[in-house]
Amino acid sequence: MIFGSVRRGTRVSVDNERCEIFGFCEMEAPATFKIGPDGKLRIRRMVDRDSLDQAISAARLCPKQAIRVKGEGAYDDE
């Protein structure tokens, strides 16, 4: 699967040290997060305009605060 980005520089990252794979991110933003059959979290690092709000919501819902969304349009701009 090939993923593109409409908003240049908007990226999603997960701190694997904090993530406990609760799955809230996958429920909130299934286009960005997926828990594989092996139990590991897979993420789409670059998000498009349609997925951005869901990715931000998933980051805010994460009980371990392991998700960061950075770049244009993100809540965690640097």
C-alpha positions as CSV (number, residue, x, y, z in Angstrom):
1,M,0.0,0.0,0.0
2,I,1.3,3.4,-0.9
3,F,0.5,6.4,1.2
4,G,0.8,10.0,0.1
5,S,0.6,13.3,1.9
6,V,-1.4,16.3,0.9
7,R,-0.2,18.3,3.8
8,R,3.6,18.3,3.5
9,G,5.4,17.7,6.7
10,T,2.4,16.4,8.7
11,R,3.7,13.3,10.4
12,V,2.5,10.8,13.0
13,S,4.9,9.0,15.4
14,V,4.5,6.6,18.2
15,D,6.8,6.2,21.2
16,N,7.0,2.4,21.4
17,E,8.4,2.6,24.9
18,R,5.1,4.1,26.1
19,C,2.6,2.4,23.8
20,E,0.8,-0.5,25.4
21,I,-1.4,-1.3,22.3
22,F,-4.7,-0.5,23.9
23,G,-6.2,0.0,20.4
24,F,-7.9,3.3,20.9
25,C,-5.9,4.8,18.1
26,E,-7.0,2.1,15.6
27,M,-10.6,2.7,16.6
28,E,-10.3,6.5,16.2
29,A,-8.2,6.6,13.1
30,P,-8.2,3.3,11.3
31,A,-6.6,4.8,8.1
32,T,-3.6,5.7,10.2
33,F,-3.2,3.0,12.8
34,K,-3.6,-0.8,12.5
35,I,-2.9,-3.5,15.0
36,G,-1.5,-6.5,13.0
37,P,-2.3,-10.1,13.6
38,D,1.1,-10.3,15.4
39,G,-0.2,-7.8,18.0
40,K,2.2,-5.0,16.8
41,L,1.0,-1.5,15.9
42,R,1.6,-0.3,12.4
43,I,1.2,3.3,11.5
44,R,1.0,5.4,8.4
45,R,3.6,8.1,9.2
46,M,2.4,10.8,6.7
47,V,-1.3,11.7,7.0
48,D,-3.4,13.3,4.4
49,R,-5.9,16.1,4.9
50,D,-8.8,13.6,5.3
51,S,-7.0,11.6,8.0
52,L,-5.5,14.5,10.0
53,D,-8.4,15.2,12.3
54,Q,-8.8,11.6,13.2
55,A,-5.0,11.2,13.8
56,I,-5.1,14.2,16.2
57,S,-8.1,12.8,18.0
58,A,-6.3,9.4,18.4
59,A,-3.3,11.2,19.8
60,R,-5.5,13.0,22.4
61,L,-7.3,9.8,23.3
62,C,-4.2,7.7,23.8
63,P,-4.1,6.8,27.5
64,K,-0.3,6.6,27.5
65,Q,0.1,9.8,25.4
66,A,2.4,7.8,23.1
67,I,1.3,9.4,19.8
68,R,2.6,12.7,18.4
69,V,1.2,14.5,15.3
70,K,3.6,17.2,14.1
71,G,3.7,19.5,11.2
72,E,1.3,21.7,9.3
73,G,-2.2,21.6,10.8
74,A,-1.1,19.5,13.8
75,Y,-1.7,20.3,17.4
76,D,2.0,19.6,18.3
77,D,3.7,22.0,15.9
78,E,7.3,22.8,16.6
